[in-house]
Amino acid sequence: MSDTIRTIRVHTDPEYTVTIGPGLLRECGSRLSEVLSPCHIAVVTDSTVAPLYLETVKSSLLEAGNQVSTYVFPAGEGSKNFDTLSQILEFLAEEHLTRADCVAALGGGVTGDMAGLAAALYLRGVKYVQLPTTLLSAVDSSVGGKTAIDLKAGKNLAGAFMQPAAVLCDTDCLSTLPPEVFADGAAEALKTGVLCDETLFSSMEHGLAASRLEEIIARCVSYKAGVVERDEKEQGERKLLNLGHTVGHAIEKCSGFTIPHGHAVAAGLAIMTRAAENLGWMTGESKRAIEAERIESAVETLGLPSSTEFSPEALAQAALSDKKRAGSSITIVVPSKIGRCELKTIPVTELRSVIEAGWR
């Protein structure tokens, strides 16, 4: 076993361990046997990941004494809907999974959401594990227990909180990602740096993500784990993790989900940063422009967009269905400086003007 393996314990109910390092998919059977008795494991994955890793995972699980079934759905955000969810649930029933069995999510954020939500609903809840294969799912979506599907009105509007039994993040999967897919995950890592970690931010702004994968993933997971432990159901502090997401989700919706999540969040982060600077919400008047420029420059260094073609009016309208809206108000995340952000609740009617302050 590699001495570069890192482990982070997430103290939720139930508790679980996130393991980060190379070669973990080849060892997933033996590693999962530490938290699962031999059982029937339904591996859910998509059409992009299946040819790459499904046989490796299946072989390892079988070697550890498990029964294995597999379900493959078409890759992409377009599959994150009731139809695919229904098909997965029917598959679990046809395979006669019981509450003693387990669902494994092998893939990126869409797969983790779909498999996790199916596990939450089937038999009112069976165990599931996350086997992330993208940087975005490694640094963010595989940890924290959020599972959801999209509705016509917006992104992630039907879901459940469902913590995994374990997360195995095989960094070997990340070295061969297409640049645009890697950049999606880099956007979430950069977001974490802006939230809480100037050292992480510095690594991202200097383009060091690919050479420091284990360190960067561990920093992101450790921060998110702490936030989730303190606010599992997103009643307060966990809302900070939505930095860039109110505008980002609006961009995704306006594009018909053709713009990837990380690219949309990056544009949302840049827009909110410029808005915070222009509205005087960033701390240290003499440093506002410098801090804002560093964030925007980092976004662009990572090959991500810092603006969008969609108008402030269209974005504000799309954000009306945002989960962070409560009645006539909405909570947005505002960068104060690199390493610190704040929650600001504003009337929904003011959202357009905020977006306009950062739009270009």
C-alpha positions, -999 to +999 in steps of 0.1 A: +000+000+000+013+034-009+027+056+018+010+086+001-024+075+012-042+101+033-073+095+055-097+120+069-125+111+093-158+128+089-177+129+123-213+129+111-240+103+119-229+078+107-192+086+108-170+076+078-135+079+064-124+096+032-093+078+019-072+097-007-043+083-028-033+062-058-044+027-066-075+027-044-099+013-070-078-018-074-080-022-036-116-011-031-128-046-021-104-051+007-107-015+018-145-015+019-144-048+038-133-026+068-168-010+069-189-036+051-195-073+056-196-093+024-228-083+007-245-076-026-231-044-040-248-026-068-223-004-087-239+025-104-218+044-130-221+062-163-212+054-199-180+074-198-166+058-166-178+022-171-152+013-199-124+028-178-129+015-143-160-007-139-142-041-145-114-031-120-139-022-093-161-053-100-131-076-098-118-062-066-153-064-050-158-100-061-123-109-047-134-096-013-164-120-013-192-097-025-219-103-050-218-075-076-244-061-100-238-031-123-260-004-137-247+021-164-266+052-174-258+078-201-232+102-190-240+139-184-261+163-164-290+155-187-294+122-170-298+137-135-336+134-135-365+114-123-364+090-153-328+079-145-335+078-108-366+056-114-346+033-136-319+029-109-345+022-082-362-005-104-327-020-110-321-022-073-354-039-068-349-063-097-315-073-082-332-080-049-310-057-028-318-058+009-310-034+037-279-055+044-266-046+010-249-015-005-249+008-035-215+021-049-213+053-068-185+051-093-179+083-112-183+121-109-208+144-093-238+133-113-232+096-105-227+104-068-259+123-067-280+097-085-266+067-067-267+084-033-303+095-038-314+061-050-297+046-019-316+071+003-349+062-012-346+024-018-361+005+012-361+039+030-323+038+030-295+014+023-258+020+027-238+035-001-202+043-008-185+069-030-158+061-055-151+095-071-133+095-104-132+133-111-115+161-093-148+179-087-163+148-070-130+143-051-127+178-036-164+184-031-195+164-041-184+129-027-182+143+008-210+158+029-240+137+021-259+159-004-277+139-030-302+153-055-317+154-090-325+184-112-360+196-119-372+218-148-373+247-124-336+244-114-306+224-102-306+200-073-342+208-062-352+172-052-329+154-029-319+141+005-291+143+029-274+108+029-239+103+043-218+076+026-204+047+045-170+054+030-152+075+003-123+061-017-107+087-039-082+071-063-060+099-075-048+077-105-082+085-120-075+122-121-042+122-140-059+113-173-089+137-171-095+159-201-083+195-193-119+209-192-130+182-168-100+187-145-107+225-146-143+218-133-128+204-102-102+231-099-130+256-097-143+240-065-108+238-051-103+275-058-136+282-042-124+265-010-092+285-011-112+318-013-134+305+016-108+296+041-073+287+029-049+312+014-022+285+010-046+264-011-056+295-030-020+302-038-014+267-051-044+271-074-036+305-087-001+294-096-014+263-115+000+237-091-031+216-088-019+187-109+014+184-091-002+185-056-033+164-060-034+146-027-026+177-007-052+198-025-079+172-022-071+166+015-072+204+023-106+207+005-121+176+022-108+185+057-124+219+054-157+206+041-157+178+067-154+203+095-182+225+081-205+195+076-198+182+111-209+215+126-239+221+102-249+188+085-283+200+072-272+234+060-289+256+085-261+281+088-223+278+082-226+252+055-243+278+032-208+293+028-199+263+006-223+278-019-198+305-028-203+312-065-232+287-067-262+310-068-251+327-100-233+295-111-265+274-109-284+302-127-258+300-155-262+262-158-299+266-160-298+294-186-275+273-207-298+243-206-271+226-185-247+226-215-221+246-194-204+223-169-209+229-132-173+239-124-172+264-153-205+279-142-193+282-106-161+298-116-180+325-135-203+329-105-173+333-082-158+360-105-191+378-107-197+378-070-161+389-063-164+419-086-198+427-071-183+425-036-155+449-047-178+473-064-204+474-036-177+479-009-183+445+008-146+435+007-125+444+036-095+467+035-103+495+011-068+497-002-066+460-009-100+454-025-089+458-061-058+436-055-078+408-038-105+409-065-079+409-093-061+379-077-094+359-076-104+368-112-069+361-124-068+327-107-101+317-124-086+326-158-053+309-150-072+277-145-088+279-179-121+289-165-146+316-175-148+348-155-179+361-172-211+349-189-232+358-219-264+356-199-278+390-187-282+399-150-319+399-155-319+363-169-296+351-141-316+368-114-348+352-128-332+318-130-320+321-094-356+325-081-357+287-077-324+286-058-324+265-027-309+293-007-340+314-012-364+318+018-396+336+010-388+370-003-351+369+006-320+350-006-287+343+011-256+350-010-220+343-001-197+373-003-159+372-005-145+396+022-109+387+012-090+357+002-095+332+030-127+347+044-163+350+032-195+361+048-232+352+044-254+382+034-292+379+032-308+403+007-343+408-007-348+388-038-356+420-056-320+432-050-303+402-065-304+416-101-286+447-090-259+427-071-253+406-102-252+437-123-225+451-100-202+422-109-214+414-145-195+422-176 
